Amino acid sequence: MGVAEHYFPRRRFARIVEAFERTRSISLALKALGVDDFTRKISTISARLPDATASAWLRQPATRPVLFVESVNVDMNGRPIEFGRSQFAGDLVQLVVQPE
């Protein structure tokens, strides 16, 4: 239904892979590394054709559009902690954005 990539500042989160393997959760891995809470700063959503990797993972033709989301999460001090890119099967997913 979806495939995602997550990127973290290397200096601050040098052990994110080990923390994720232990917790199996990005939120819990961040907590283990000192981030008690965080929020989404921005999400940019568009429709596009999937890249080859997403097409294979989603088991869909490369000619069927996906919902493409780029996002930035920040800690409670406003410092970026994660940049993510997600591709969702456009005919299976509905995204809802609700302001706080």
MIDOSE-1310 file (N, C-alpha, C; in nm, 2 decimals, decimal comma, always signed):
residues 100
mgva	+0,08/-0,12/+0,00/+0,00/+0,00/+0,00/+0,09/+0,13/+0,00; +0,21/+0,12/+0,06/+0,30/+0,23/+0,07/+0,44/+0,19/+0,09; +0,53/+0,27/+0,05/+0,67/+0,25/+0,07/+0,73/+0,39/+0,11; +0,82/+0,38/+0,21/+0,88/+0,51/+0,26/+1,03/+0,50/+0,28
ehyf	+1,09/+0,62/+0,27/+1,23/+0,64/+0,31/+1,24/+0,74/+0,42; +1,32/+0,72/+0,52/+1,34/+0,81/+0,63/+1,49/+0,85/+0,64; +1,51/+0,98/+0,66/+1,65/+1,03/+0,67/+1,66/+1,11/+0,80; +1,77/+1,09/+0,87/+1,79/+1,15/+1,00/+1,92/+1,22/+1,01
prrr	+1,94/+1,33/+1,08/+2,07/+1,40/+1,09/+2,17/+1,30/+1,15; +2,28/+1,28/+1,08/+2,37/+1,18/+1,12/+2,44/+1,20/+1,25; +2,48/+1,32/+1,28/+2,55/+1,35/+1,41/+2,46/+1,32/+1,53; +2,34/+1,37/+1,52/+2,25/+1,35/+1,63/+2,19/+1,21/+1,65
fari	+2,18/+1,14/+1,54/+2,11/+1,01/+1,54/+2,20/+0,90/+1,48; +2,33/+0,90/+1,51/+2,42/+0,80/+1,46/+2,38/+0,66/+1,49; +2,30/+0,64/+1,60/+2,26/+0,51/+1,64/+2,11/+0,48/+1,61; +2,05/+0,55/+1,51/+1,91/+0,53/+1,49/+1,88/+0,39/+1,43
veaf	+1,97/+0,33/+1,35/+1,94/+0,20/+1,30/+1,94/+0,10/+1,41; +2,03/+0,10/+1,50/+2,03/+0,01/+1,61/+1,91/+0,03/+1,70; +1,87/+0,15/+1,73/+1,75/+0,18/+1,81/+1,63/+0,13/+1,74; +1,62/+0,15/+1,61/+1,50/+0,10/+1,54/+1,50/-0,05/+1,54
ertr	+1,61/-0,12/+1,51/+1,61/-0,26/+1,51/+1,57/-0,32/+1,65; +1,60/-0,25/+1,76/+1,56/-0,29/+1,89/+1,41/-0,27/+1,92; +1,36/-0,15/+1,87/+1,23/-0,11/+1,91/+1,12/-0,14/+1,80; +1,17/-0,16/+1,68/+1,08/-0,18/+1,56/+0,98/-0,06/+1,54
sisl	+1,02/+0,06/+1,59/+0,94/+0,18/+1,58/+1,02/+0,30/+1,57; +0,99/+0,39/+1,47/+1,07/+0,51/+1,46/+1,05/+0,60/+1,58; +0,93/+0,61/+1,62/+0,90/+0,70/+1,74/+0,97/+0,65/+1,86; +0,97/+0,52/+1,89/+1,04/+0,46/+2,00/+1,19/+0,47/+1,99
alka	+1,24/+0,46/+1,87/+1,38/+0,47/+1,84/+1,43/+0,61/+1,87; +1,35/+0,71/+1,83/+1,38/+0,85/+1,86/+1,37/+0,88/+2,01; +1,28/+0,82/+2,07/+1,26/+0,84/+2,22/+1,39/+0,78/+2,29; +1,43/+0,67/+2,24/+1,55/+0,60/+2,30/+1,68/+0,69/+2,28
lgvd	+1,67/+0,78/+2,18/+1,79/+0,86/+2,15/+1,76/+1,01/+2,20; +1,66/+1,02/+2,29/+1,65/+1,15/+2,36/+1,54/+1,24/+2,30; +1,46/+1,20/+2,21/+1,35/+1,28/+2,15/+1,22/+1,23/+2,21; +1,18/+1,30/+2,32/+1,05/+1,26/+2,38/+0,93/+1,29/+2,30
dftr	+0,93/+1,39/+2,22/+0,81/+1,43/+2,15/+0,86/+1,50/+2,02; +0,78/+1,50/+1,92/+0,81/+1,57/+1,79/+0,68/+1,60/+1,72; +0,68/+1,68/+1,62/+0,57/+1,72/+1,54/+0,60/+1,73/+1,40; +0,50/+1,72/+1,31/+0,52/+1,74/+1,17/+0,52/+1,88/+1,14
kist	+0,63/+1,93/+1,08/+0,64/+2,07/+1,04/+0,57/+2,10/+0,91; +0,59/+2,01/+0,81/+0,54/+2,03/+0,68/+0,52/+1,89/+0,61; +0,42/+1,88/+0,53/+0,40/+1,77/+0,44/+0,36/+1,83/+0,30; +0,43/+1,79/+0,20/+0,40/+1,83/+0,06/+0,35/+1,70/-0,01
isar	+0,23/+1,71/-0,07/+0,16/+1,60/-0,13/+0,14/+1,63/-0,27; +0,18/+1,53/-0,36/+0,15/+1,55/-0,50/+0,13/+1,41/-0,56; +0,08/+1,41/-0,68/+0,06/+1,28/-0,76/+0,17/+1,28/-0,86; +0,23/+1,16/-0,88/+0,33/+1,14/-0,98/+0,34/+0,99/-1,01
lpda	+0,42/+0,96/-1,11/+0,45/+0,82/-1,14/+0,55/+0,77/-1,04; +0,54/+0,64/-1,00/+0,63/+0,59/-0,90/+0,77/+0,57/-0,96; +0,87/+0,57/-0,88/+1,00/+0,53/-0,92/+1,00/+0,38/-0,93; +1,11/+0,32/-0,99/+1,11/+0,18/-1,02/+1,10/+0,09/-0,89
tasa	+1,17/+0,14/-0,78/+1,16/+0,07/-0,65/+1,02/+0,07/-0,60; +0,95/+0,18/-0,59/+0,82/+0,19/-0,54/+0,72/+0,10/-0,63; +0,74/+0,11/-0,76/+0,65/+0,03/-0,85/+0,66/-0,12/-0,81; +0,79/-0,16/-0,79/+0,81/-0,30/-0,76/+0,75/-0,34/-0,62
wlrq	+0,78/-0,26/-0,52/+0,73/-0,28/-0,38/+0,57/-0,28/-0,38; +0,52/-0,19/-0,45/+0,37/-0,17/-0,45/+0,30/-0,27/-0,55; +0,38/-0,34/-0,63/+0,33/-0,44/-0,72/+0,23/-0,37/-0,81; +0,27/-0,26/-0,87/+0,18/-0,19/-0,96/+0,26/-0,14/-1,08
patr	+0,19/-0,12/-1,19/+0,26/-0,07/-1,31/+0,33/+0,07/-1,29; +0,44/+0,09/-1,35/+0,50/+0,22/-1,34/+0,42/+0,33/-1,40; +0,32/+0,30/-1,47/+0,23/+0,40/-1,54/+0,11/+0,43/-1,45; +0,09/+0,37/-1,33/-0,01/+0,41/-1,24/+0,04/+0,51/-1,14
pvlf	-0,02/+0,62/-1,13/+0,03/+0,73/-1,03/+0,02/+0,68/-0,89; +0,11/+0,74/-0,81/+0,11/+0,73/-0,66/+0,09/+0,86/-0,60; +0,05/+0,86/-0,48/+0,05/+0,98/-0,40/+0,19/+0,99/-0,34; +0,26/+1,10/-0,36/+0,40/+1,12/-0,32/+0,40/+1,23/-0,21
vesv	+0,45/+1,19/-0,10/+0,45/+1,28/+0,02/+0,60/+1,30/+0,07; +0,64/+1,43/+0,07/+0,77/+1,46/+0,14/+0,73/+1,53/+0,27; +0,80/+1,50/+0,37/+0,77/+1,56/+0,50/+0,89/+1,59/+0,59; +0,87/+1,68/+0,68/+0,98/+1,71/+0,78/+0,92/+1,71/+0,92
nvdm	+0,98/+1,63/+1,00/+0,94/+1,63/+1,15/+1,04/+1,71/+1,22; +1,00/+1,78/+1,33/+1,09/+1,86/+1,41/+1,07/+1,82/+1,56; +1,17/+1,84/+1,64/+1,16/+1,82/+1,78/+1,08/+1,94/+1,84; +1,06/+1,94/+1,97/+0,98/+2,04/+2,03/+1,05/+2,17/+2,04
ngrp	+1,19/+2,17/+2,01/+1,26/+2,30/+1,99/+1,27/+2,35/+1,85; +1,19/+2,28/+1,76/+1,19/+2,32/+1,62/+1,30/+2,27/+1,54; +1,39/+2,19/+1,59/+1,51/+2,14/+1,51/+1,46/+2,02/+1,43; +1,49/+2,02/+1,30/+1,46/+1,90/+1,22/+1,52/+1,77/+1,27
iefg	+1,44/+1,67/+1,27/+1,49/+1,54/+1,32/+1,47/+1,43/+1,21; +1,38/+1,46/+1,11/+1,35/+1,35/+1,01/+1,30/+1,42/+0,88; +1,35/+1,37/+0,77/+1,30/+1,40/+0,64/+1,25/+1,27/+0,58; +1,13/+1,27/+0,53/+1,07/+1,14/+0,48/+1,01/+1,16/+0,34
rsqf	+1,02/+1,06/+0,27/+0,95/+1,05/+0,14/+0,87/+0,92/+0,13; +0,75/+0,93/+0,10/+0,66/+0,82/+0,09/+0,58/+0,82/-0,04; +0,56/+0,69/-0,09/+0,48/+0,68/-0,21/+0,37/+0,58/-0,18; +0,25/+0,62/-0,20/+0,13/+0,53/-0,17/+0,06/+0,50/-0,30
agdl	+0,01/+0,38/-0,31/-0,08/+0,34/-0,42/-0,20/+0,44/-0,42; -0,21/+0,52/-0,53/-0,30/+0,62/-0,53/-0,45/+0,58/-0,54; -0,47/+0,45/-0,58/-0,61/+0,40/-0,58/-0,65/+0,33/-0,46; -0,56/+0,32/-0,36/-0,59/+0,25/-0,24/-0,59/+0,34/-0,11
vqlv	-0,53/+0,46/-0,12/-0,51/+0,54/-0,01/-0,57/+0,67/-0,02; -0,62/+0,72/+0,10/-0,68/+0,86/+0,11/-0,59/+0,92/+0,21; -0,54/+1,04/+0,18/-0,47/+1,12/+0,28/-0,55/+1,23/+0,33; -0,55/+1,25/+0,46/-0,63/+1,36/+0,53/-0,53/+1,45/+0,60
vqpe	-0,54/+1,58/+0,57/-0,45/+1,67/+0,64/-0,54/+1,76/+0,72; -0,52/+1,76/+0,85/-0,61/+1,84/+0,94/-0,52/+1,93/+1,02; -0,54/+2,06/+1,00/-0,46/+2,16/+1,08/-0,50/+2,15/+1,23; -0,40/+2,18/+1,32/-0,42/+2,17/+1,46/-0,49/+2,29/+1,51
